[in-house]
């Protein structure tokens, strides 16, 4: 008994644009993350300064990176869905 995909797949005309968007978002995230690393390498004492609600910069920045990744995932999904709907119409 063979199991096939539930949805018929074909050519994804939006694949190139989706890939470009993904690369752009990757570089944006990489720059933000590099800022975190640079602070840790060059001025580690800054990481211990209290920022919000008694939490230090390291905690706030670290959670910010996690939240940013989640938000960027939703943004990527939204724009990719729009591109697919627009470009893959029969």
C-alpha positions in Angstrom: 0.0 0.0 0.0 1.5 3.3 -1.1 1.0 6.6 0.7 1.0 9.7 -1.4 1.0 13.4 -0.4 -2.4 14.7 0.5 -1.9 17.7 -1.7 -0.8 17.5 -5.3 2.5 19.4 -5.7 3.7 21.2 -8.8 6.0 24.0 -9.8 6.3 26.7 -7.1 6.7 29.9 -9.1 7.2 31.9 -5.9 10.2 29.8 -4.8 12.9 32.2 -5.9 11.2 35.2 -4.2 10.6 33.2 -1.1 14.3 32.2 -1.0 15.4 35.9 -1.4 13.1 37.0 1.4 14.4 34.2 3.6 18.0 35.2 3.0 17.3 38.9 3.7 15.6 38.0 7.0 18.5 35.7 7.9 20.9 38.6 7.5 18.7 40.9 9.5 18.6 38.4 12.3 22.3 37.7 12.0 23.1 41.5 12.4 20.9 41.7 15.6 22.5 38.5 17.0 26.0 39.9 16.1 25.2 42.9 18.2 24.5 40.6 21.2 27.8 38.8 20.6 29.8 42.0 20.2 28.5 43.4 23.4 29.4 40.1 25.2 32.9 40.2 23.7 33.8 43.8 23.9 31.9 45.1 26.9 30.7 42.1 29.0 30.1 44.4 32.0 27.2 46.0 30.1 25.4 42.7 30.0 25.0 42.9 33.8 23.4 46.3 33.8 19.7 46.3 34.9 17.3 47.3 32.1 13.7 46.3 32.5 12.0 45.1 35.7 15.3 44.4 37.4 16.4 42.1 34.5 19.9 42.6 33.0 20.7 43.4 29.4 21.7 39.9 28.7 18.3 38.5 29.7 16.3 41.1 27.9 18.4 40.9 24.8 18.4 37.1 24.8 14.6 36.9 25.2 14.3 39.7 22.6 16.2 37.5 20.1 13.8 34.6 20.8 10.8 36.9 20.3 12.3 38.4 17.2 12.8 34.9 15.7 9.2 34.0 16.3 7.9 37.3 14.9 10.1 37.0 11.8 8.8 33.5 11.3 5.2 34.8 11.2 6.2 37.6 8.9 8.0 35.2 6.6 4.9 32.9 6.5 2.6 35.8 5.8 4.6 37.1 2.9 5.3 33.7 1.5 1.7 32.8 1.5 0.8 36.0 -0.3 3.5 35.3 -2.9 2.3 31.8 -3.4 -1.3 32.9 -3.8 -0.4 35.5 -6.3 2.2 33.7 -8.4 0.9 30.1 -8.3 -2.6 30.8 -9.7 -3.4 28.5 -12.6 
